[in-house]
């Protein structure tokens, strides 16, 4: 039979290519709840926006595990134990993006 390419196929393979090139999909937290974003999307945010995401995600990781499910509705398709692993991975990436922005800002000012 003949294979017909669909929009889903294109999106799937584009995402596979992004991940192969180091652009990972992350789960982060804001005051509005859980969000999924590509690392490249987060890198385009300014320092204060990244810091807000970093702080909200760190607060989530530091709260009592039972409290997490009272304050935030679980994201669709995730089991409760996966959230902490995903957010912890995201915090590391956001931290490195913040560090890069800080160094970039200091090098522009000649510090």
Helices and strands as residue ranges (DSSP letters): H 7-20, E 25-30, E 33-38, H 39-43, H 47-62, H 68-71, H 80-109
